[in-house]
Amino acid sequence: MVHLRRNIGMLTSREWHGLDLRLCRTHAVEGALYYFLLSALWGWWGVISLFVNYIALAADLAALAVGLFQRRPQGEALVSGSFRQWYKDQRSAAMLARYVESKRLGMTR
């Protein structure tokens, strides 16, 4: 199980995202590096985020260590592609599901 955390700091607010996933070694390392780089680049831009970002970076380094110490994959991959593409597909599916649900409830124009 890999626990990925990302903190995006804005001047007056911040966004905190987290994923708890079962990933193979390749995708765990790729996901941890992706989240670490996003937090390292965009996590510092706020008063609270200046301090909270250390937690996100530590969690991503721990996820990277978990990924690096997993066994190497054996045989064919069950999922092909990159972590970033999978993440974008999951976000798109979640946004579509929220849109369909809001249409069903009559909440959109």
Secondary structure, DSSP 8 states (H G I E B T S, - for coil): -EEEEEEEE-SS-EEEEEEEE---HHHHHHHHHHHHHHHHHHTTSSTTHHHHHHHHHHHHHHHHHHHHTS----SS-SS-S-HHHHHHHHHHHHHHHHHHHHHHTT---
